[in-house]
């Protein structure tokens, strides 16, 4: 009877050890799967953030190009006005010189 009781105890300990090992393996598989899923989520988020950053950069570049174009156009207009004023002053100066020479 003592032998049977010891056999039952040993059997129960062995079963407990096996179940513990199975539980550990299952936990490791669950953790590994969770890590894979987390890596996938992180990669998708990284790709989405890169796509969003590329979109924003593109929008900003277009806006900067537009602003530079407007600025360049304004600068060209201002240069043209300055050129016209300079030519008008030159004409007046020439006319003054001619008037002084003639008079």
ROGUVO-987296 format. One record per residue (C-alpha): residue number from 1; chain; x, y, z. Coordinates in steps of 0.5 Angstrom, whole numbers. Layout:
<atoms>
 seq mol    c1    c2    c3
 NUM   A     X     Y     Z
...
</atoms>
This chain:
<atoms>
 seq mol    c1    c2    c3
   1   A     0     0     0
   2   A     6     5     2
   3   A     9     3    -5
   4   A     2     5    -9
   5   A     2    11    -5
   6   A     9    13    -7
   7   A     8    11   -14
   8   A     2    15   -14
   9   A     6    21   -11
  10   A    11    20   -16
  11   A     6    20   -22
  12   A     3    26   -19
  13   A    10    30   -19
  14   A    11    27   -26
  15   A     5    29   -29
  16   A     6    36   -25
  17   A    13    37   -28
  18   A    10    35   -35
  19   A     4    40   -35
  20   A     9    45   -32
  21   A    14    44   -38
  22   A     8    44   -43
  23   A     5    51   -40
  24   A    12    54   -40
  25   A    13    52   -48
  26   A     6    55   -49
  27   A     7    61   -45
  28   A    14    62   -50
  29   A    10    61   -56
  30   A     5    66   -54
  31   A    10    71   -52
  32   A    14    69   -59
  33   A     7    70   -63
  34   A     6    77   -59
  35   A    13    79   -61
  36   A    12    78   -68
  37   A     5    81   -68
  38   A     8    87   -64
  39   A    14    87   -69
  40   A     9    87   -75
  41   A     5    93   -72
  42   A    11    97   -71
  43   A    13    96   -78
  44   A     6    98   -81
  45   A     6   104   -76
  46   A    13   106   -78
  47   A    11   105   -86
  48   A     5   109   -85
  49   A     9   115   -81
  50   A    14   115   -87
  51   A     9   115   -92
  52   A     5   121   -88
  53   A    12   125   -87
  54   A    13   124   -95
  55   A     6   127   -96
  56   A     8   133   -91
  57   A    15   134   -94
  58   A    12   134  -101
  59   A     6   139   -99
  60   A    11   143   -96
  61   A    16   143  -102
  62   A    10   145  -106
  63   A     8   151  -102
  64   A    15   153  -101
  65   A    16   153  -109
  66   A    10   157  -110
  67   A    12   162  -105
  68   A    19   162  -108
  69   A    16   163  -115
  70   A    11   169  -112
  71   A    17   172  -109
  72   A    21   171  -115
  73   A    16   174  -119
  74   A    15   180  -114
  75   A    23   181  -114
  76   A    22   181  -122
  77   A    17   186  -122
  78   A    21   191  -117
  79   A    27   190  -121
  80   A    23   192  -127
  81   A    20   198  -124
  82   A    27   200  -121
  83   A    30   200  -128
  84   A    24   204  -131
  85   A    25   209  -126
  86   A    33   209  -127
  87   A    31   210  -135
  88   A    26   216  -133
  89   A    32   219  -129
  90   A    37   218  -134
  91   A    32   221  -140
  92   A    31   227  -135
  93   A    38   228  -134
  94   A    40   228  -141
  95   A    34   233  -142
  96   A    37   237  -137
  97   A    44   237  -140
  98   A    42   238  -147
  99   A    38   244  -144
 100   A    44   247  -141
 101   A    48   246  -147
 102   A    43   250  -151
 103   A    41   255  -147
</atoms>
